[in-house]
Amino acid sequence: MINARTKRNLRIFLAAAALSGCVTVIAHFLRQLGLTFNPVLWASAEIIAALLGFTIAANILVRYYGTGDRFSLFLGAAFWLDGLIQLSGIVELHGELLNRANAARVPLYWMAGGTLLGVLLLGAIGFDKWLPWPRDSKRTILAVLSVVAAIASMTGILFLALSHGPLIRGSKLIARPWDLLPAGMFLAGAILLYRSPYRLSSALGVSLPWVAGMNAACHLMATQSAQLLDAPAIAAQLLNSASYMILLGATVIDNVRLFGEVRHRAISDSLTGLANYRRFIEALQSELERSGRTNRPFSVLLMDLDKLKEINDRYGHQTGTRAICRVAEVLRQHCRAIDTAARYGGDEFSLLLPETGDTPARRVASRIKRHLESSTEEPKLTVSIGVATHPPSGTSVQHLVESADQELYAQKAARGRKVHSRER
């Protein structure tokens, strides 16, 4: 009985085999056209691919510092090396074109770049999963670069020993059989990446199986290239450049998301999800400037959760943390889209109310108090709230905060006197 996992794997392998066959048939058709293209087109595609490789490497390095993703760091180093190889390939191609009297050979840089990238892709999948890595980011970068340098050195020694690329056998069915090696590596990498949970983690993860598959297709296409700069060779180079564009787009999307997440964390409170002190002061300063232009009032509410220490001592810190979150939930419920609710400090909160005078602001404060006091969840919570309105209470951030703070602590002092008189 074949289980679901085996069926899924079988479908993946059959799909990969079918797509490989289709690419080979298309490449063979292009070969029969007998077209030869201008070297400038090839050189342009090479330069574009090299620049894309450098840009991908830079984007992935930024991504690594934000996520600690070692696998992407491996890929970044690999694409940086591939960019260097592609640039050096333009010189080699020029030499091959000058020696047209000799038998055409596969460009050595094409073989070296494709094989090295395939080896590093498979190496990244294996090393990231099985090897222990340092916790320090700088040491991790050094370790990854050391592994990549070792693999690149061994691959480079192998190809330097060859001294030149193998002959292109235009009369054979497979004119460039060497390209089957990187094609197989990329195809294996595409299958492994498609089956990996990494595929679901980011835009880079989603794109990688397709990028690896496109590189496998580009080398399969190259196997049908019967001469330099013919239709299959150009198609392979353009497919290679297109895969780099897709990967670059994925890294840009991930970095945009990463910067958005970093900004969100920088301006929000990790416990409650409300704005933090820094964000509140920025919003307050911005509202002061806007009010100066429009002459419209706004109000600030400063709140203090009463007796949080007693709640922690009696019920435990988890209940105290829950109390803070309960106040945050109430503030969110009473916020408009234009308001800014923030956790001002440990047990202190603030609420910025644009286009709101003193009387409406005090109504909001009363609703917040009533909502907390009417909650059935234990322990019962109360808050002291100070209100300051611009311009009567002040015309600067400091004056408004001080005014609201004074009213807040006047309320707490009055409540303390009331409790004390009751006890007597």
N, C-alpha and C positions, 0 to 999 in steps of 0.2 A: 504494500500500500504506500503510495507516494504522498508524503505530508505536504502541507501548504508551503513550507519554506523551500523544499526541494522544487516544487512546481514553480515558485517565484524565481528561483535561481535559473531553472531551465528556460523560462520565458526570457530572462535577461540575456542568457547566452545565445538563444536562438535569434533574438532581436539584433544583438551585436553582429552575429554571423551574417544575417540578412542584409544589414546596413553596409557591412564591409563588402559583400558581394556587389551591392548596387554601386558603391563608390568605385570599385574596380572596373565594372562595366562602363560607367561614365568616363573614367580615365582612359580606357581602351578606345572608346569612341573619339575622344579628343585627340588621342594619338593618331588616329586614322586621318584626321583633318590635315595633317602635315603643315600646320602653321608655325611660324617662327616670329617671335616678338622682339621689339627694340630693347636693347640692354638697359636703356634708361628706365623703362617700366619696372624691370626687375630690381635695379638699384634703388629706385624710389620705394618699392615695397620693402626692401631690406632695411632701408633707413627708418621707415615708419615702424616696422616691427621692432627694431633696436630701441628706438625712442619710447615705444610703448612698453617694452621690457623694463627700461630704466624707471619709467613712471609707475609701473605696477610695483616694482621693488620699493620705491619711495612710499607709496600709499600703504603697502603692506607693513613697512616698518612703523609707520604712524599707528596703524591698526594694532600691531603687536604691543606697543606701549600702552594702548588703551585696554586691551583684552588679555594679553599674556598668551596669545594663541601661537604655540610653537610651530604647529603645522604650517600656518601661513608664513611664518618667518623663514622656514625651509624653502617654501616656494618663492618668496621674495629674493633670497640669495640666488636661487636657481635662475630666475628670470633676469637678474642683474648680470650673471655670467653669460646667459644666452644673448643678452643685448650686446655685450662685448664681442662675442663670437660672430654675431650677425654683422656688426660693423667691420670687423676684420675680413669678413667674407667678400665684401665689395672689392677689396684689393685682389683677393684670390680669383674672383670671377673675371676681373680685368685681365689677369694673366692667362686664364684659360681661353679667353676670347682672342688674345693675341697669338696663341699657339694653335690656331685652328688646323694647321697642317698635321698636327698629331691627332691620334685617336681621342675622342671626347671622353672625359672622365667625370665621375660624380664629384662635385665640389667638396673638398675635405671638410670645410667649415660646416656645410649642411649636414654631413654625416656626424661630425663631432657634436654640433649643437643639438641635433635631434636626439642622439643617443644619450648625451649627458642630461638633457632635460628629462627624458624618460626614466633614466636611472635615478635621478634625484626625486622625481615624483613618487616612484615606488619606494625609494628609501625614506622619504618623508612619511609615507603611510606607515611603514614598519617601525622606524625609529621613534616616532611620536607615541606609538602604542606600547612599545616594549621596553624602551630605555628609560632609566631614571634621569631626571633633569634637575639642575640647581634651582633653588627657589628665587635667587636674586636674578633680576632681569638682565643685568649686564653680563653676568656669568653665563646665563642661558644663551644670549646672543653670541658670546665667545665660543661656547660649546657647539652651537649650530654652525657657525662659520668654520670652525675647525673640521667638523664632519663633512661639510660641503667642500671645503678645500681639499680634504683627503680624497674624496670621491672624484673631484675634478682633476686632481693630479694624476690619479691612476688612469682615468679615461684619457687625459691628455697624453700621457706616456704611450698608451696603446696606439693612439692615432699618429703621434709623431714617429713611431716606429714604422708606420705604413708609408710615411713621407709624401704620399699623394693618394688621391681617391681612386677607387676601382674603375675599370673601364665601363662605359655605358654600352651595353650589348643591344644595339638597335634592332637586330634581326631576331632576338629571342622574344618569347611571349612576355616574360618579365625582364624588362631592360635593366632595371636597377634593383636586383634582389636584396642588396644591403638594406634598403629602406624598410624591408619587412621586419627587421629587428626593432627599430624605434616604434614602428606601427603596432607591433605586438605589445610592447611595453605600455604605450599610451592606451591601447584597448583594454589591457589588464587593469591599468590605473582607473580608467573610466568605469569599469564594472565594480571594482572595489570601492570607489568613491560613491557610486550610486547606491551600493548596499550599506554604506556607512551612515551612522547617525549624524556625522559631521555635516552631511548634505542638508540637514534641516535647521542648522544653527544660524545661518546667515546668508546674505546674498552671494558671498564668496563660495560658501558651501553648495548652494544651489547651482552656481555656474560651473564649478570645477568638473563634474562629470561630463558636461557638454563641451567644455574647453578641451579636456583630455580626448574626448571622442573626435572633435574636430582636428586635433593634431594627429590622431591615428589615421583619420581620413586623408589628411594632407600627405602623409608618408605613403599611404596606399596609392594615392594619386601619383606620387613621384615614381613609384615602381614602373609606371607605364611611360615615363619620359624617355624617349629614344634619342634625344639630343638636347644640348643646352638651349634654354629659352624657348622650348616648344610649348604647345598648349597645356599638356599635363603639368609641366614644371611651373609655368606661370600660375595655373589654377592652384597648385599646391602652395605656392608662396602667398597668394592672396588669401587662401583658406587659413594659413598660419597667422597672417596679420589680422584677419577677422576674429580669430579665437582670442588674440591678445586684446582686441578692442572690447570684446564681451567681458573678459576678465578685468580689464581696467574699469569698465562701467560698474561691475560688481563691487570692486574695492572702493570706488567713489561712493556708491550707495551705502556701504557699510560704514565708511568714515563719516558720512553725513549723519547717519543714525547714532554713531558713537559720540560725535560732538554734541548732538541734541541731548543724548543721555547724560553726558558730562555736565552740560549746562543745567539740565533739570536737577541733577544732584547738587550742583553748586548753589542753587537758589531755593531748594526745598528742604524741609525737615524730614529726615529719614524715618522717624517714628510715625508721624501723623500724616505726612504727605502735603501738609500746608506749606506756604512760603516760609522761608527762614528769616532771621533778623536782617540779614544783608538785603534780601529781596524786598522786605517791607520798607526799609529805609530808602531804597532806590525808588520804589513806587510812590512813597510819600513825597520825596523830592520832586519827582516828575509831576505829581498832582499839584504841588505848590506852584510850579512853573506854569502849568496849564490854567490853574485858577487865576494866576496873575494876568494871563492874557484874556480870560473870559469874564473875570469878576464874579465867578460862581462859587458858592460855598462848598465845603466838604468837611467831613468829620472823621475823627479818630477815636476808636474805642480801645482802651487798654484794660485787660482782664487778668485777674489773678485767681487761680483755683484755691479755694479756702481749705485749710487743714490737710494739705497733701501729705505732710509728714506724719500726721496722726493716722491717715489711711494706710500709709506704708507700714507703720509700726503695728497697727492692729490687724490688717488684712493681708499684708505682704506686698512686696514690690511689684508682683505681677498685677495685682489689683490696682496699685497706684499707677502703673503704666496704662492699664485699661481705662482708668479715670481720665488720664490725659487725652487718650484717644476718643473718649466719649465727648469731651468738650470740643475736640476738633470736628467730630461728626456734626454736632449741633451748629457750629460756626459755618460749616459747608452748607447746611440746610438753609441758613438764613443769609446766604451770600447771593448777590446778583452776579452776573457775568463780569460786571465792571468793578466789583469789589475785590479787595485783597485781604484774605484771612491768613494770619501768620502765627507761628509759634515764636513768641518773642524771647522766651528764655525757658528755664526748666519747667515751671508751672505757670508761666505768664504767656498770655496770648494777646493778639492785637487784630483789629479789623479796620481797614480803611474804606470809608464810604464816600465815593465821589458824588457830587450833585446832591448832597444831603446836609440840611441845616441842623441846628441843635435839637429842635423838638422831634423830628423824625428819627434822629440818631438815638435819642433817649427811648423812643418806642422800640427800636431794634434791641437796645440793651435790655429792656424789660421783657421782651419776647424770649431772648436767650436765657435769662434767669428763670422765667416761668417754665420753659421747656426742660431745663435741667432739673428743677425742683419737682416737676410732675412725673419724672421718669420713674418707672417701677423697679429699675435695676438698682441693686444694692452695691455699695453704699450710696446713700443720697449725696448729691453734689450741689454745692453752691459756689457762686463766683462773685467777686467784687469787681465792679466795672466803673472805670473813669472815662468821661467823655470830654473831648476838646473839639471845638469847631473853629475852622478858619473862615474869616479873619478875627472874630472876637477874642478867641483864646490865645492867639499868637500868629506870627507871620513867618516863622521859621520852623524847621524840623525840631530843633532843640526846645523852643518855646511850647510847641504843641504837645510834645511828648511829656515835658515837665508838667504842663497844665493837667493833662489826663492822669498822670502819675499822682499828682497831689490829690485830685478828687478820689482816685482809687484808694489811696492809703487813708484818706479821711473816712471813707466808708468802712474800711477794715477796723480803724480805731473806734468808730461809733458802734460797730457790731461787737467789738471786744468789750466796750463799756457796758453794753446791754447785757451781754452774757454774765459779766462780773456782777452787775446789780441783781440779776436773777438768782445767782448763786448765794448772794448775801441774804 
